[in-house]
């Protein structure tokens, strides 16, 4: 009887009145002391309201049922699949929606739907992983900002990989206290890749030069991040596992006087213990060093260059963990290139770029040091 009367009345009633009526019916369903048959009739009327042409009516129903554990599950699920204006409160608050249902909604929904789910408290690790895998930037920002989300490091890394070039996502990740070296590296490479594409598309740099500049910037950034790592061997191992530890990074570390990172790299890449590698590095002219160098997978043609750099590091002293190149060490390494070996021409060209970079860094440092003296004079 209730259903028939409601349907008849709703044909001509204004949307605002229909919304108020639906909200009242929903509250009576949840809180009224109704007879079972009347309760069933009210539920049927609410099911009918799911097809109402007005968003306001369906939104009114969603607002009442969103946080209740006593709402009919079928109605909640229909509301969750409705337009974002209707679905949002249900997606954010309903305790009746299972993780399986929510994962499906994440996969099928757009940014607003995903963001609403990302704001749920608490938010399970599987749901976080689903949003990290397919979520749009706004959903990932909401997820990162949710203090009750079980955001695993692997999910955060996936977000950084997919959306690291997005400023809002990047800012949200940097605001977290648990941002580790791996995420910093991913974000750095994402920004470098975006900048590379931008300067190339603008015609400011040729694509090859833009890529080389981005690679050099990433190597400098990786060394700066490595400076704050207590376990540098593990740091190199993580980079190597991602395919991001290059011979140029190992060489740049050494050319900056950072022999300890070079040793950590040899240990991680060769599988030899740090103590054993350290002994070989001390005797870098010996066959033991050559053997561990081969095991590391570093290019054999570059062995004389690494030996020359180690010799210069020993002579001039280690500069510690720094992304800046030492001009004297770079020049010594360049002199260590076999003069008639054409196979190392790419390496020689890279060392010449490094020499120019080191010269500019040195000149800039001297100029900046002279400014206070000039001002005082």
Buried (B, 14 or more C-beta within 10 A) or exposed (E): EBBEEBEEEBEEBEBEEBBBBBBEBBEBBBEEEBEEEBBEBBBBBBBBBBEBEBBBBBBBBBBBBBEBEEBBEEBBBBBBBBEBEBBBBBBBBBEBBEEEBBBBBBEEBEBBBBBBBBBBEEBBBBBBBBBBBBBBBBBBBBBBEBEEBBBBEEBBBBBBBBBBBBEEBBEBBEEEEEBBBBBBBBBBBBBBBBBBBEBBEEEEBEEEEBBBBBBBBBBBBBBBBBBEBEEBBEBBBBBBEBEBBBBBBBBBBBBBBBBBBBBBBBBBBBEBEBEBBBBBBBEBEEEBBBEBBEBBEBBEBBBBBBBBBBBBBEEEEBBEBBBBBBBBBBBBBBEBBEEEEEEBEEBBEBBEEBBEBBBEBBEEEEEEEEEEEEEEE
